[in-house]
Every structure is written in structure tokens, then in C-alpha cells.
Amino acid sequence: MFGNIIDNDTYMKCDIYDYDNKYHIEIDLPGFKRENINLEFNRGYLTVIASKKNNTDIDEKNYIKRERTYGIYKREFYVGNVDYSKINAKYKDGVLYIEISKKENDEDKKTIEIK
């Protein structure tokens, strides 16, 4: 359908910062349509999958050079113990903005006795 999955940081440059008890991720995704970008959260990992179809009129053009890439792009971020119900995302001007609220209390935190 789209070709191979490209799991490479080269195609999804990002900035990540911590502000106001939230993680913020800003990912450059120029040339993608919002409906072709998906976010998934599973076991502490946030996965971004973006797809771009190849032009169907390749045979009709006499290309001299082709540098634009097409396919499915994937990038995972370990965000740990966060409130996945409060993950917000928006896509504007070729940039995907993701805001992830941290959990206020860490139910999974355990103290281990040293013997």
C-alpha cells in the first residue's frame, strides 16, 4: 500500500521539553495531511505514525531528479507513567504539537526493602 515502514529519527525531527507538569513534543511533519497522522499510546510508549502516498502518475513524468520520500514513518517515545487520557495533540503548519500531562501521584511507585 504505502511501502516500507521507515523507523528513523531522520524523518521526524522533534523538540521535547517539560513545562507546567506536562511533557511537550513538537515534531516537524511538513507535507503530511492531518488525517494521515496517527498517535498511539501503549505501555508507556507514545507512537507517532505518519504516511504519505507516492504519486500515481510517475510513468507520465520524465523525472530528472526525485528527492521527496514517500511511505510510512514511525517514531516512538518512552513517556513512562503519564495520564494517557490527558494526551492532547494538534497539527498546524507542518508541525505536530503533543502535550502529555504527568500523573499527579505515582501509583506504581514502590519502596523496596534492602536486606
Summary of the structure (lengths in Angstrom):
residues: 115
radius of gyration: 18.4
end to end distance: 56.7
largest distance: 73.8
contacts: 237
relative contact order: 0.28
helix: 8%
strand: 49%
